[in-house]
Amino acid sequence: KSEHTRRSGRASIYYDLLVQMHNHIMNLNNKKPTRSSCKLSRVILYLLGLMICVWAVGMYFTSVALSPAPPNDHQMVPAVAAVTRSDDNNSSIQAQAPAKNQKPSSSSSSSSSWCDTVAKARSDLDPALHIQVPCEDMSPAKSAIVVYITAGVEEGKGTKTVFTAVDYVNGVLALGASLKDHLTTKNTHMILLLRQGFTLPKEYLDQITAVGWIIGKAPPVDIPKQYLPSFARYKSVYTKISVTGLSEYDCVLLMDADTLVVGNIDELMSCDVFHDGQEPEFRAAGVLDLYRGKWHHFNTGSTLWNTDSAEMNRVYKLTSDPEFMRKFESDQIFTNTVYPYRINGKINERLIRGEKVDRSDLGLIAHLPFGYNAQTHLEFQRPEFWDEQHDEIKIIHYTQKKGWQCPETYSAPDPVPMSARKCNHQTDANCACREGYRWYQYLKKAKTY
């Protein structure tokens, strides 16, 4: 084999040098080699061979060090895309509602945390409305489910209308366990907010976090004393209006602690109800309330809110505006006065029957089917309607009797429809508690986490 075919790069230089020196020493010009020249040639041959080996090894390790290693799962850096809602640039709510701020994307790069997203989204929010959450431990999300506990009397001092802290904790536990079964999207946070100054024992906090709640702190949202509701249970509930200021989310579902999820709500938490491409944008989406036998107002016990810091600031200013404020009986009546779009009885009847109405008749509140806020007082006030809607229920709202006030049972009742039972809520303990067994089932399940 020709050695010339194996020479390349620096190796050829060493090889040529070796040959030249060897030929010179061996006196190949027809001269007989001497013993000393042969010995010297062997030494040179050994040294140059060693040099070539050292060079080759050095080049190998240099090439390995400089070549890029393939990325593994921990080294992968996610691509960052700028996400802009198409309807944010031209959203306006006339004079009643300020122009909508652009909401941040729920996407997050390695260089920005959820805390940065929260701070940016709330940069224009009145400091009195800031909600505290452990953002450093939270991953990005599109939406959130939020429950407030604003007060609670001591154990043993509760009544039919005033509830203990333990009552509310049990409500939150049952609700949390039900969400684990019926909220499959991973793009929604579950947040429990405790009103500033209200505390719970560590054992309760541990149980609450075990079922998936993230615990935060809500501002007091104090209002002038002359406007405080007369009913003791409602004196601290104005705190709940601060939910609209959670503008790091596209939408937030505000739920009372006396609700329970019994059907999948992923579609609701996609926030798509607010993105129908029409103007003005809806401020919230809610279910009609049956109040004193009539469909009047929307019930705020389960309401989807289109978050907006500017709108939150506007509503907050109304709480101290003497031209607007009065002694509202509850935060629900206050909210329906801010958004007075469910006061037309004829339109409300058409909505509850599922008939189509013009979008302009909805005002700034989107209509949700009854199944998203199935108020249990309809079991006896509108039993036929309850029977018709029963199979479509996704969220139960224990309005007449709270889940913890119903008889403790873990089995479904007999299949007799409510329209055939003719229950009397004043004498029948099971009246308005047909779904009470579901609440106890989920409370029991929550205690296993």
C-alpha positions in Angstrom: 0.0 0.0 0.0 1.3 3.5 -0.8 2.0 5.4 2.4 1.3 8.6 0.4 -2.4 7.8 0.3 -2.5 7.9 4.1 -0.9 11.3 4.6 -3.0 14.4 5.4 -2.7 17.6 7.3 0.0 18.0 9.9 0.7 14.2 10.0 2.2 14.5 6.5 4.7 17.1 7.7 5.9 14.8 10.5 6.1 11.9 8.1 8.1 13.9 5.5 10.5 15.1 8.1 10.9 11.6 9.4 11.8 10.2 5.9 14.2 13.0 5.1 16.1 12.6 8.3 16.1 8.8 8.0 17.5 8.9 4.4 20.2 11.4 5.4 21.3 9.4 8.4 21.3 6.0 6.6 23.4 7.5 3.8 21.1 6.0 1.2 23.2 7.6 -1.6 24.8 4.1 -2.1 26.6 4.4 1.2 26.7 1.6 3.7 25.0 2.5 6.9 27.0 2.5 10.1 26.0 1.0 13.4 25.8 4.4 15.0 23.6 5.8 12.2 21.2 2.9 12.5 20.9 3.4 16.2 20.3 7.2 15.8 17.7 6.5 13.2 15.8 4.2 15.5 15.8 6.9 18.2 14.5 9.6 15.9 11.9 7.2 14.5 10.7 6.5 18.0 10.6 10.2 19.0 8.7 11.3 15.9 6.3 8.4 16.2 5.6 9.4 19.8 5.0 13.1 18.7 2.5 11.9 16.1 0.6 9.9 18.7 0.5 12.8 21.2 -0.8 15.1 18.4 -3.5 12.7 17.3 -4.8 12.2 20.9 -4.8 15.9 21.4 -6.8 16.6 18.3 -9.4 14.0 19.3 -10.2 15.4 22.7 -10.2 19.0 21.2 -12.9 18.0 18.7 -15.0 16.3 21.4 -14.8 19.4 23.6 -15.8 21.8 20.8 -18.7 19.7 19.4 -22.2 20.6 20.7 -23.9 18.0 22.9 -27.5 17.0 22.1 -30.0 18.7 24.4 -31.8 16.6 27.0 -35.2 17.2 28.6 -33.8 19.5 31.3 -31.8 21.6 28.9 -34.6 22.3 26.4 -35.6 26.0 26.3 -39.2 26.6 25.3 -39.9 28.8 22.4 -41.4 32.1 23.3 -44.3 33.5 21.3 -45.9 36.8 21.7 -49.6 36.2 22.2 -52.1 39.0 21.6 -55.9 38.7 21.9 -57.4 39.8 18.6 -60.2 41.6 20.4 -58.2 43.6 22.9 -57.0 46.3 20.5 -60.5 47.6 19.8 -62.5 46.7 22.9 -64.5 49.6 24.5 -67.5 49.7 26.8 -68.9 53.1 26.0 -69.1 55.5 28.9 -70.3 53.0 31.5 -67.1 50.8 31.3 -63.5 52.1 30.6 -61.6 50.7 27.7 -60.3 47.2 28.3 -56.7 46.7 29.1 -54.8 44.1 27.1 -54.3 41.0 29.2 -51.0 39.2 29.4 -50.6 35.8 27.8 -50.7 32.8 30.1 -47.5 31.6 28.3 -44.3 32.1 30.2 -40.6 31.9 29.2 -37.7 30.8 31.3 -36.8 34.5 31.9 -40.2 35.6 33.2 -42.1 34.2 36.2 -45.8 34.2 37.0 -45.0 36.9 39.6 -43.9 39.2 36.7 -47.1 38.4 34.8 -49.2 39.2 37.9 -47.3 42.5 38.6 -47.6 43.7 35.0 -51.3 42.8 34.8 -52.2 44.6 37.9 -49.9 47.6 37.4 -52.9 50.0 37.1 -55.0 48.5 39.9 -55.8 50.5 42.9 -53.5 49.3 45.8 -56.5 48.8 48.0 -57.7 46.0 45.7 -54.5 43.9 45.5 -55.0 40.2 46.2 -52.0 38.4 47.5 -51.1 35.0 46.2 -48.0 32.8 46.4 -47.1 33.5 42.7 -43.6 32.2 43.0 -45.0 28.7 43.5 -47.6 29.0 40.7 -47.3 28.0 37.1 -49.0 30.1 34.3 -52.7 29.7 33.8 -55.4 31.1 31.6 -58.2 31.1 34.1 -59.0 30.6 37.8 -61.7 29.4 40.1 -61.9 31.6 43.2 -63.7 31.2 46.5 -63.6 33.7 49.4 -64.0 33.1 53.1 -64.6 36.6 54.6 -65.9 35.7 58.1 -67.2 32.9 60.3 -68.4 32.7 63.9 -66.9 30.4 66.5 -67.9 26.8 66.6 -71.2 26.3 68.5 -72.4 29.9 67.7 -73.7 29.2 64.3 -77.4 29.5 63.3 -79.6 28.8 60.3 -78.4 32.0 58.7 -75.0 32.7 60.3 -72.3 30.1 59.7 -69.1 29.0 61.5 -65.6 29.0 60.1 -65.8 25.2 60.1 -68.9 25.3 58.0 -67.1 27.3 55.3 -64.0 25.2 55.5 -66.1 22.0 55.0 -67.8 23.8 52.1 -64.4 24.6 50.5 -63.2 21.0 51.1 -66.2 19.4 49.4 -66.1 21.9 46.5 -62.3 21.2 46.1 -62.8 17.5 46.0 -65.7 17.9 43.4 -63.4 20.0 41.2 -60.8 17.3 41.2 -63.4 15.1 39.5 -64.9 17.6 37.1 -62.1 20.0 36.1 -59.7 18.2 33.8 -58.0 21.2 32.3 -54.5 22.0 33.7 -54.8 25.7 32.7 -56.9 26.8 35.6 -55.9 27.7 39.1 -58.0 26.9 42.2 -57.6 29.8 44.7 -59.1 30.2 48.2 -58.9 33.8 49.4 -59.1 34.6 53.1 -60.2 38.2 53.9 -57.4 40.2 55.5 -57.6 39.8 59.3 -59.4 36.4 59.1 -57.3 33.4 59.9 -57.7 29.6 60.1 -55.8 27.0 62.2 -53.0 25.3 60.4 -54.8 21.9 60.4 -57.6 23.5 58.3 -55.1 25.1 55.9 -53.3 21.8 55.4 -56.6 20.1 54.6 -57.5 22.9 52.2 -54.2 22.7 50.3 -54.4 18.9 50.2 -57.5 19.1 47.9 -55.8 21.5 45.5 -56.5 25.0 46.7 -53.9 27.7 46.6 -54.4 30.0 49.6 -54.1 33.7 49.2 -55.2 36.9 51.0 -58.0 39.2 49.9 -58.2 43.0 50.7 -60.9 44.0 53.1 -62.6 46.4 50.6 -64.1 48.4 53.4 -67.1 50.6 52.6 -68.6 53.5 54.6 -70.5 52.2 57.6 -73.8 53.8 56.5 -73.8 51.5 53.5 -73.0 48.2 55.3 -75.8 45.5 54.9 -78.0 44.9 57.9 -77.7 41.2 57.6 -74.6 40.1 59.7 -73.4 37.5 57.2 -73.1 40.1 54.5 -71.2 42.8 56.3 -67.8 41.6 55.0 -68.8 40.3 51.6 -67.9 43.4 49.6 -64.4 41.9 49.6 -65.6 39.6 46.9 -65.9 42.4 44.3 -62.1 42.4 44.2 -62.1 39.3 42.1 -62.5 41.4 38.9 -59.0 42.8 39.6 -57.3 39.4 39.0 -56.4 40.6 35.4 -53.5 38.2 35.1 -56.3 35.7 34.1 -58.4 35.8 31.0 -61.5 35.0 33.2 -62.3 34.0 36.7 -65.1 31.8 38.0 -66.3 33.2 41.4 -68.0 30.5 43.4 -69.5 30.6 46.9 -68.5 28.0 49.5 -72.0 26.5 49.3 -71.6 25.3 45.7 -70.5 21.9 44.4 -69.4 20.9 40.9 -71.1 17.7 39.6 -70.4 18.0 35.8 -67.4 18.9 33.6 -66.8 22.7 33.4 -63.7 22.8 31.1 -65.7 24.6 28.4 -66.7 27.3 30.8 -63.1 27.8 32.0 -61.9 28.3 28.5 -63.3 31.8 28.7 -64.7 31.5 25.2 -68.0 33.1 26.2 -66.2 36.4 26.3 -64.7 36.0 22.8 -67.6 36.0 20.4 -66.1 38.7 18.3 -68.8 41.2 19.0 -68.8 44.6 20.8 -69.1 45.6 23.5 -67.4 42.7 25.4 -69.4 41.1 28.1 -68.3 41.9 31.7 -69.5 38.7 33.2 -71.6 35.6 32.5 -74.2 34.4 34.9 -77.4 32.4 35.6 -80.7 34.0 36.4 -81.8 34.1 40.0 -85.2 33.0 41.1 -86.0 35.7 43.6 -89.4 35.8 45.4 -90.9 33.6 42.8 -89.6 35.7 39.8 -86.6 35.5 37.5 -84.8 38.6 38.6 -81.1 39.6 38.6 -78.3 37.1 38.0 -77.1 34.9 40.9 -73.6 35.8 41.9 -73.0 32.5 43.7 -71.4 31.1 40.5 -70.4 33.8 38.1 -67.8 33.9 35.4 -66.0 37.3 35.4 -64.1 38.9 32.5 -61.3 40.4 34.5 -60.1 44.0 34.0 -58.1 46.3 36.3 -59.6 49.5 34.9 -63.2 48.2 35.3 -62.3 47.0 38.9 -61.1 50.5 39.8 -64.4 52.0 38.4 -66.6 49.6 40.4 -64.5 50.2 43.6 -65.0 54.0 43.3 -68.8 53.4 43.2 -68.7 52.0 46.7 -67.9 55.4 48.1 -70.0 57.4 45.6 -73.0 58.9 47.5 -74.9 59.4 44.2 -74.7 55.6 43.6 -74.4 53.9 46.9 -77.1 52.9 49.3 -77.6 50.2 51.9 -77.8 47.3 49.6 -79.0 44.1 51.2 -76.1 42.1 49.8 -73.2 42.1 47.4 -75.4 40.4 44.8 -77.8 43.3 44.8 -74.9 45.8 44.6 -73.5 43.9 41.7 -76.8 43.8 39.8 -77.2 47.5 40.4 -73.7 48.1 38.8 -74.8 45.8 35.9 -78.6 46.2 35.7 -79.2 43.9 32.8 -81.4 41.3 34.3 -84.4 43.3 35.4 -86.6 42.9 32.4 -89.1 40.1 33.4 -90.1 39.3 29.8 -86.6 39.0 28.5 -85.6 36.9 31.6 -88.5 34.5 31.0 -87.4 34.0 27.4 -83.8 33.4 28.5 -84.8 30.8 31.1 -86.9 29.0 28.5 -83.8 28.8 26.3 -85.3 31.1 23.6 -82.9 33.2 21.5 -82.8 36.9 22.3 -80.9 39.8 20.6 -77.4 40.3 22.0 -78.3 43.9 22.7 -80.9 42.7 25.1 -78.2 40.9 27.2 -76.4 44.1 28.0 -72.9 43.5 29.4 -73.8 40.2 31.0 -73.7 37.0 29.0 -76.4 34.4 29.8 -75.4 31.0 31.2 -77.8 28.0 31.3 -79.4 27.1 34.7 -77.1 24.1 35.0 -74.1 26.3 35.8 -75.8 27.6 39.0 -78.6 25.2 39.9 -80.2 26.9 42.9 -81.7 24.3 45.2 -84.7 26.3 46.4 -86.2 25.6 43.0 -86.7 22.0 44.2 -89.9 23.1 45.8 -90.5 26.5 44.3 -90.3 25.3 40.7 -90.3 21.5 41.0 -91.3 20.9 37.3 -88.5 23.2 36.1 -86.0 21.4 38.4 -87.0 18.0 37.1 -86.5 19.3 33.5 -83.0 20.7 34.2 -81.8 18.0 36.6 -79.8 15.9 34.1 -78.0 19.1 32.8 -76.8 20.3 36.1 -73.0 21.0 36.3 -72.9 23.2 39.4 -75.2 22.9 42.4 -75.8 25.9 44.6 -77.2 25.0 48.0 -79.3 28.2 48.4 -82.2 27.1 50.7 -80.2 24.8 52.9 -76.5 24.6 52.8 -74.9 21.3 52.2 -73.8 21.1 55.8 -77.4 21.8 56.9 -78.9 18.9 55.0 -79.4 15.5 56.7 -76.2 13.5 56.6 -76.6 10.8 54.0 -74.3 9.2 51.4 -76.9 7.6 49.1 -79.0 9.0 46.3 -82.7 9.5 47.2 -85.5 7.6 45.6 -86.0 8.5 41.9 -89.4 10.1 42.5 -89.3 13.5 40.7 -89.6 16.6 42.7 -92.9 17.5 40.9 -94.5 14.4 42.4 -93.1 14.9 45.9 -94.7 18.2 46.8 -92.3 18.8 49.7 -92.9 21.4 52.3 -89.6 23.0 53.2 -90.8 24.1 56.6 -91.7 20.5 57.8 -89.7 18.2 55.5 -86.0 18.1 56.4 -85.1 16.7 53.0 -86.8 19.4 51.1 -84.2 21.4 49.1 -81.7 18.7 50.1 -82.3 16.2 47.4 -78.7 16.7 46.3 -77.3 16.8 49.9 -75.9 13.3 49.6 -73.5 14.6 46.9 -72.1 17.2 49.3 -71.5 14.6 52.0 -69.9 12.2 49.6 -67.4 14.9 48.5 -66.7 16.1 52.0 -65.8 12.5 52.9 -63.6 12.2 49.9 -61.9 15.4 50.7 -60.9 14.1 54.1 -58.9 11.2 52.4 -56.5 13.5 50.6 
